[in-house]
Amino acid sequence: MQYHARALASNGVEVDLVGLEGTPLSKRITDDPRITIHRIKNTRLRIRRSLYGSSYAVAGLFDAVRLGLRLRRTLRRLPRPDLVLVQNPPAFPTFAVTWWSLRRRGVRFFIDWHNLGYTLLRLRLGHWHPAIRLARWLERRDARRVEANICVSRGLAAFLESRFGVTNAHVLYDRPASAFTPIDRVEREQIRQALFVRLGIHSGTIGFIGRALTTDATRPAFRTWVAALLKPALQHLGWTPRQGEPDDAATARATLVGTLGAVSRDAEVLSKARELALAELEKPGSVQPGLVNVVVDLAASDGDQALYEKYLERSRAAKDPEEKYRYLNALTSFRDPALVRRTMNLILGPDVRSQDAKVLIAQLLGNTDTQHLGWELLQARWDDVQKKTGEFVGNTVIVSGLGAFCDARTVDEVKQFFSAHTVPDAERTLQQTIERIASCAALSAAQSDKLAAWLMTR
């Protein structure tokens, strides 16, 4: 919604931006003379996090009434608008209060659909709770009474047309705002390393070979070869920066540590990574920025329940978003099956936001150590995943995460599963994912024996 406000203001439109306080706003928003900000104090009861079913519905209704009154007082003070753009979710009580407060002759209403509010309520209330049927009816009524419905995907637009009977749904895909500009080379490399850690691409070609072409029989020899190749370079470079070292030394250090830890599973490197990760937990900022994400993830890949608890606690307590997501994302790197199951429960529970859930699930699928159990859990809890991420928003990210598999059996499983569980918003992504897995499986079948023969000569 901030981007909408900025785009409208940049085209000469006077904008009143109304929202809950607490969300940080860009200076491009706060400093724009055409944008007037109206903050509303949140009314959410603290006990709602621990409630489910009817108790949650009652508490939610109480919160909705209080929020509705505050929203109405704010809206009644606004000058008469020409157009009202309401984001959904949240739908309740936002749209109803906005409609009755601002509806005048000549005022147009648009809904910006990012998800379906009633599907998110299912997480707490269950599929057949009366409040869910009421919420769905309200959303359907609201969609049919406005001048236009803006959707983030074709799947969502098709749903509104087929299920809600709307005739004015328009697809507007999310695009980067003009505020996103090129960054310098050093910062770009740091971001690239952090992204590669999250995607499990610690070492480019070497990492791919280890994932796709090795077998249980050849993997130990491959890891030994990788360690012999790269460990001397790390010993020469060292774990800590030296005065006057070139800018690309930090990138090389992170790559070497990541490869030796993730691909060769070098015991010395993993031990040092855990030591540094614990030091970072004890004193944030003690590990150099270009290396901190690498060691946190490597420590998790070899971590136990005690370390898992430390990461979970830090992710919940962190005030800095970067720190929060560093430890939250790292939970997907723990390999213990019990902790993998616990992570999936956490993802589908109330403590993880729906927009984060799809990314975390994709990370479980992209991690070769957790992907098979992650895929099993995804299939078993597909309905819960859809309720959590939304039927038309998270599927593209999740389906894309399956592309990290590299075996023919998974190709058949993916085809079979999604023939019974269609993903209209991710049909193209699904086809690309199936092709990617099949291509990798074919390469593995053709080259694994050759790699085994080559390793025997080393």
Summary of the structure (lengths in Angstrom):
residues: 458
radius of gyration: 25.0
end to end distance: 58.1
largest distance: 82.6
contacts: 1392
relative contact order: 0.07
helix: 65%
strand: 7%
